[in-house]
Every structure is written in C-alpha cells, then in structure tokens.
Amino acid sequence: MTSNPTDRPSIVAAIIVQDGKVLMVRRRVREGTLSWQFPAGESETGETAEDTAVRETREETALDVSADKVLGERIHPATGRHMMYVACHVDSGTARVADEDELAEVAWCGLNELRANVPTGLFPAVDDYLSSTLTPA
C-alpha cells in the first residue's frame, strides 16, 4: 500500500459494478456535503487496499465481492483523508443495509443517477472507469 501522508489510516472505497450499475450507499450521518458514496472504510493494520474494499463491502452491504484493480488514490478535497479506490466485481449475495448503525440505504445507480447523487463530481480515475462501464440511466 502506498504511504499515507497523514497518521490516520487510508479510506478505501469499493467501486462495484454489476449489470451496468454501480453500488452506492447512503450514510446515516452525512460527511459534510457527502450523502451518497461508495462502500468504504478505514484500512486495518496489515490490510491491502483490495482486502479493505472486500471487507468493508461485506460489513456494510452483505455482498461478497472480489477486487479487480486499484483505480487510483488521492487526498480527498472535502475530508482531507487519503483515499484509495478499488474496482470490484460481485461474487455472490444481494446488496442490502447490513450495518444499520452506519447506512440508511443502498442503491444500484446508472451513470445519470450517480452524477445526481454525487453533484460535486468524482475522482477522475473513478469517473473514467465508470463512464466506460455504466449504462446511462
């Protein structure tokens, strides 16, 4: 894993595409202007970004996924946290709110819904990946 410029663990977001839609979660507590986001959480000691994406997805949505590749990393402009983005595919399960303390709902979104849910725009590497894999609706 790339070194983290802060003392806090990296946040890893799972970018999960299935049937032309991406999985989004709505947190119970907003993070600034962020309401809808990808399943994500802090890396634990010894975890790779791929491990974190798989674990957080299972904990939050009960979905079993496998990591395909790291799409990129950055310091998030709104939170100042080191972020990593991992493309994943579904192995099994049905997405649902598994962590009711953290999540209010889950939704599979097409490109237009995604852009409506994330009006501030996406990290360019994630935007490029999703623009090539999602259906418009």
C-alpha positions in Angstrom: 0.0 0.0 0.0 1.2 3.5 -0.7 2.4 5.5 2.2 -0.3 7.6 3.8 0.6 11.3 4.2 -1.4 11.5 7.5 -1.2 9.5 10.6 -4.8 8.2 10.1 -5.5 5.0 8.1 -6.4 5.3 4.5 -10.0 5.2 3.5 -10.7 2.6 0.8 -13.7 2.8 -1.5 -15.1 -0.2 -3.3 -16.3 0.6 -6.9 -18.7 -2.3 -7.6 -20.3 -2.6 -11.0 -22.9 -5.2 -11.9 -25.3 -5.2 -14.8 -24.2 -1.7 -15.9 -24.9 -0.1 -12.5 -22.6 0.9 -9.6 -23.4 0.2 -5.9 -23.9 3.4 -3.8 -24.6 3.6 -0.1 -26.3 6.5 1.8 -24.8 7.0 5.2 -27.0 7.8 8.2 -24.7 10.6 9.2 -23.6 12.9 6.3 -19.9 13.7 5.9 -20.1 17.4 5.0 -21.9 17.5 1.7 -21.4 13.8 1.1 -24.6 11.8 1.5 -24.3 9.1 -1.2 -21.0 7.4 -1.6 -19.3 4.1 -2.4 -19.0 1.4 0.3 -15.8 2.4 2.1 -13.9 2.4 5.3 -10.6 2.6 7.0 -7.8 0.1 6.3 -6.9 -2.1 9.2 -3.3 -2.9 10.1 -1.8 -5.3 7.6 -4.6 -5.0 5.1 -4.1 -4.2 1.4 -6.5 -1.7 -0.3 -8.1 -4.7 -2.0 -8.6 -6.5 1.3 -10.2 -3.4 2.8 -12.6 -3.0 -0.1 -13.7 -6.6 0.2 -14.1 -6.5 4.0 -15.9 -3.1 4.1 -18.3 -4.1 1.3 -19.2 -7.3 3.2 -19.6 -5.5 6.5 -21.8 -2.7 5.1 -23.8 -4.4 2.4 -23.5 -8.2 3.0 -22.3 -8.5 -0.6 -19.3 -10.8 -1.3 -17.0 -9.2 -3.9 -13.5 -9.7 -5.3 -11.1 -6.9 -6.0 -10.1 -6.4 -9.7 -7.7 -3.4 -9.6 -6.8 -0.2 -7.7 -8.1 2.7 -9.8 -6.2 5.4 -8.1 -5.6 7.3 -4.9 -5.7 10.9 -3.7 -6.2 13.2 -0.8 -10.0 13.8 -0.7 -10.6 17.5 -1.3 -13.6 17.7 1.2 -12.3 15.5 4.0 -8.5 15.7 3.7 -8.3 11.9 4.1 -6.0 9.7 2.0 -8.4 7.8 -0.3 -7.9 4.7 -2.4 -10.4 3.4 -5.0 -10.7 -0.3 -5.9 -12.7 -1.7 -8.7 -14.6 -4.9 -7.6 -17.0 -7.4 -9.0 -19.8 -9.3 -7.3 -19.1 -12.9 -6.4 -22.4 -13.6 -4.5 -25.2 -12.2 -2.4 -27.7 -9.4 -2.7 -26.8 -5.9 -1.6 -28.7 -4.7 1.5 -28.1 -2.5 4.5 -26.1 -4.9 6.7 -24.7 -2.2 9.0 -27.9 -0.4 10.2 -25.9 1.9 12.5 -23.8 3.3 9.6 -26.1 3.0 6.5 -29.6 4.2 5.7 -29.9 2.6 2.3 -28.2 1.0 -0.7 -28.9 1.6 -4.4 -27.6 0.4 -7.8 -27.2 3.5 -9.9 -26.7 4.2 -13.6 -24.4 7.0 -14.7 -27.1 9.7 -14.6 -28.2 8.7 -11.1 -24.6 8.6 -9.9 -24.0 12.1 -11.2 -27.2 13.3 -9.5 -26.1 11.6 -6.2 -22.6 13.0 -6.3 -23.1 16.5 -7.6 -19.5 17.6 -6.7 -18.1 15.2 -9.2 -16.0 12.1 -9.0 -12.2 11.5 -8.8 -11.2 11.4 -12.4 -9.8 7.9 -12.4 -13.1 6.6 -11.0 -15.2 8.8 -13.4 -13.2 7.4 -16.4 -13.8 3.8 -15.2 -17.5 4.3 -14.5 -18.1 6.3 -17.7 -16.9 3.2 -19.7 -18.8 0.6 -17.6 -22.1 2.0 -16.6 -25.4 2.4 -18.5 -26.7 5.9 -18.8 -29.9 5.5 -16.8 
